[in-house]
Amino acid sequence: MTEFLAFRLYGPMVAWGLPAVGEIRPVQEYPGRSAILGLLGACLGLDRDDAAGQRALAEGYGLAVRVDAPGRLLDDYHTVQAPRAQKGFSPATRRAELVQDRTPLETIVTRRGYRVEALAAVALWARPGARWPLADLVEALRRPRFMPYLGRKSCPLALPPCPVAVSAEDLPQALAEAGVRWKAMDAAMGRCLDRLPRGRDRRLLAWDEDLDPPPVPADRVTRHRRRDQPGDRMRWQFHERLECRALLADGEAW
């Protein structure tokens, strides 16, 4: 039996970013590893300059994501004011950056992608030597120290993540059991997330390659390189990793 932590991420707008440089900031249909670990770090109250804590979070847990509703794309065109980059100038706040009179402000035109009405189910498992027990992560998600958000600060969670700890033989059983609990919670609160547009006939599942046993047969799995493994949090550096993906078959209701 394996201990899993399962929770949901739902918002009217989400911004699961892809690697980007310049004015175009694209999004994908589900949160990457760095986005989920960043959200957990906020709930735990980890500071960005806590290198040991950030490293323990990045190395201590494997994760899987099931796309229940990818959401529809929204392209946001807007402008941003910012001063020219200056060597040796590190303002403590956004206001201090804008009101300083060393150089005039410049206007940047940018396009940033969002997804509307997106829902994802996340499952985590602890690797050997993990710093926080899954029970501590459950408590952090229920009572976050810092405000969690869905990719950008303008994208708050629309519903509580509803974290549950599940002991199961594999990931499918863990997600199925968590789904039963979530449906009971939704029924009690009068919610119905089943009405969200699914976007495709079969749901996408993505997971870290160290998951044992694999959730689907090997002939259905594709492997992809992603640069979303947190490295240096202060410098916004990320490393490559291998991610496994598969489409759930029609009979796999979990």
N, C-alpha and C positions, 0 to 999 in steps of 0.2 A: 504494500500500500504506500502511496505517496501523498504527502500533504500539499495541497494547492491553496492559493489565495485567488479567488475570483471576484471581479467587480465589473461594473458597467461604466461607460463614458458616453454621455448623451448631452447634446447642446443644440440650440437653434442655429448656431454658427460654430464651426470648428476650423482650425488652420493647422493641419498636420503637414508641416513644411518638408520640402525636398531640398537637397543641396542647391544653393542659388548664389549668384554673384551679380550685382547690379540692380537694375530697376524691376526686373521680373522675378516675382517670388511665387513659384508654383506650389500646389498642394497635392497630396495623395489621398486615397480613400480610407486609410486607416492609420493609427498612430504608430510611429516607428519606436525603436527601442529607447532612443534618447528622450523622446517626448514622454513616454510612460515613466521612465526613471526620474526625469525632471519633475513630473507631477508627484511622484512618491517622495522625492527629496523635499519638495515644498511642504508636503503633509507632515514629514518628520521634523521639519524646522532646520534642515541643513543649510548653512550658508554656502554661497558659491566659492568662497575662499577656504572652505574646509576640505582640503585636498584628500585627507585620509578618509573622511566620511563619504565624499563623492566617489572615491575609488572603491570603497567597500560596497557601496550601493551598485556600482556598475559591474563589479565582478561577482557579487554574491548571489545573483538570482538569474534564472532563465525565465523566459516569458513566451506566451502565445497570444495571438489576437484573432478573434473571429469577427468578420464584418457582417453585422446584422442589417445595417442600412447605411450605404456609403454616402447618402446625401447628394443633392444636386450642386453642381459647380456654381459659384458666384465670383465674378471678376470685379474687383474693387479698384477703380482708378482714382487716385488722389495725389495731392502734393504734400511734401514735408519740408519744413524749414529747418535748416541746420547750419551752424557756422563751419567755416573751413577747418580742416584738421590742423592742429597746431602741436608741435612737439613740446612735451613737457606740461601741457595743459590738460588736467583731468578734473573736470567739474564734479562736485559731489551730487548735484541734482540736475534735472532737466532745466529748471528755471535758471540756475546758475550758468548753464551752458548757453541759454538763449539771450540772457541780459548782459553778458559780458561784452565789453566794447572794444575788444582787441581787433576784431575783424567783422565786416558786415555779414549778415545772414545770407545764405544761398537757398534757392528753392529746388527741390528734387522732385521730379515726376516719377511716380512708381505705380506698378500694377501688382496687387497682392490677391492671391487666390484664397477662397474660403469654400467650405461645404456647408450646406444648409440641411438641417434635420438629419444629422448623422448619429449612428449608434454603433458602438463596438463593445464586445465582451472581451475582457482581459483575464488571463490566468497566469499566475507566477508560481514558481517552485524554488525552494532554497537550494543553493549549491553547497558543497562541503565548506565549512568555515564561515558561513553567512553571518554577518554581524547582528542582524535583527531577526528574531523569530517572527514567523508569519503572523502570530497573534499581535505583535507590536505594530505590524504594518496595517492590520485590520483596525486597530485602535487609532492609528494616525489618519487613516482615510475617513474614519468617523468623526474625528476631532482634529482637523488639520491645524498645524501651527502657523503656516503661511497660506495665503490664498492660492488654491490650485486653479488652473485654467487650462483650456483645451487648445494649446498651441500658441496662442497670443493672449495678452492681458484683456483684450476686448472680447474674448470668448469664454465666458464663465460656464460652469456646469449648470444645466437646467434642472437636473435632478441629483440627489445624493448618489454616490457611486455604489451604495448597497454592498459593501464588501462582505464576503462569507468565506470562512475557512472550511475546506472540504478534504476529507480523507478518501482517496479513490485509487483504483487499480491503474487508471490511465487518464489522459486528458479528456477523452469523450465522456467518460463517466463523471468526471469532475464538473464539466460544463453542463451536463444534463441535470445533475443534482442541483447545481447553482441556479439553473434556469427554473426549476420547480420552485425554489425559494423566492426568486425574483417575481415570478407570476403571482405568488401568494401575496407578496408585498404590494404589487401593482393593484391587485384586486381589492386589497384592504384600503388603498388610497384612491381608488377610482381612476387609475391610470390604465392606458391601453397603448403600449408601444408597438404592438403588432400591426397597427395601421400605418406605420412609417413605410414609405416606398422602399422596396428591397433593391431595386436597381438591376438585378439579374436573377435568373431562375435558381442559381446555386450560390451559396455563400462562400466567400473566400476565407481560408484559414492560413495564417502565417505563424511560424514558430522557430525558436532557436534550435539548432541542429543537435544539441546535446539532450533533447527530450527523449526519454526511454521509458516505455516503448513508443515508437512513432504512432501518431494518431490515425494514419491512413496507410494503405499498402504502398510500397516503394515505387511501383510503376506509375503512380499518380502524382508523385512528388516532383516539383521542379526546385532548383536551387539558384539563388540569386545573391550577388554581392551588393551589400548596402554599406554606406558610410554613415552609420548612426550609432556606433558604439562610443559612448563618452570617453574622451581622453583627458585633456586639460580643460576643466570647466571655465576657468578664468579667461583663457585664450580662445574659447569656443573651438577647440580642436576635437575631431572625431576620427575614429579608426574604422577600417573595413571589417565586416563580419559576413558569414554565410547565413542566409535566411532560407528556410524551407517554406514552400507554399503549395497549396492544393485547393481544389474546389470540392466542397462537400457534395456527396452524391444525394440523389433525391430522397433516399430512405434514411439518411443520416440527419435526424431531426435535432440532434444535440447542438 
